[in-house]
Amino acid sequence: MSTNEMVLGTGFAHRLTRFFIYGALLLMAAMYLFPLFVVVMTSLKSAEEIRTGTIIDLPSAPSLQSWYDAMFVACIGVSCNGLSKHFINSFTMVAPAVLLSTSIGALNGFALTQFRFRGDTLVFAFLLFGVFLPLQIVLIPLASILGKIGIANSIWALVLVHVIYGIPFTTLFFRNFFVTVPHEITSAAKMDGAGFLQIFFRIVLPISIPSFVVSIIWQFTNIWNDYLFATTYTSGDASPVTVGLYNMVASTTGVKAYNVDMAAVLLTALPTLIVYIFAGRYFIRGLVAGAVKG
């Protein structure tokens, strides 16, 4: 066999391998996205189209009426205001929980890496243990504590719970990033008379934006999508959107409006989708930024 024939044969085998790889990836992507396609198409159909057609039929007259009904009209229990109240609850819960857990995690991570003290490794080990702690273990003790301090069945109970549970994760993110910051920088600042907070806010904070992005995205998606804590510590109009969605879909009163249910699913998932669409690349960069050494 000549050299040219060998090169042609190798090139054909390489193209054939790529064809099968990309074909398999496209097939898996189609299988993964098909349920989303069905949800979107169903949410744009009328109730009559759903009863007379199939799930893969395209809507003859696409409409966002079911989206409006899911947000403002659909009945959840005795309330017929849709998910609007629950959306407000979720945003009220997410904003302070993300801000507090990220801020505390940043301070913890900085203290554990740039300022050595006796027992710092043990403190970090205990914080890291919280990352692996099953949620079910803390449900009853937390319920008792929330009742004793008088914030049970409220959004502020969920804020406190998510701040506490998020601190181990945010501390880990920031600790892995701050450990890459040279000690010479902070040592020089201390020699110039800068204190802990001055060094943190003026020197370390401006270069730790990638870790803040990672922490904010991680905390936002986990808190927004949480159902276990939400259904345990809140009920009725005090619950966030995940509980409201479940109660709407599980409702058996009247004729089942599948288009409204699908629209409610999409509305509930929309904030996290938007976050990952516009900030997903920064999430990966932030994770890589803290992976140089640790």
Secondary structure, 3 states (H helix, E strand, C coil): CCHHHHHHHHHHHHHHHHHHHHHHHHHHHHHHHHHHHHHHHHHCCCHHHHHHCCCCCCCCCCCCHHHHHHHHHCCECCECCCCHHHHHHHHHHHHHHHHHHHHHHHHHHHHHHHCCCCCHHHHHHHHHHHHHCCHHHHHHHHHHHHHHCCCCCCHHHHHHHHHHHHHHHHHHHHHHHHCCCCHHHHHHHHHCCCCHHHHHHHHHHHHCHHHHHHHHHHHHHHHHHCCHHHHHHCCHHHCCHHHHHHHHHHCCCCCCCHHHHHHHHHHHHHHHHHHHHHHHHHHHHHHHHCCCCC
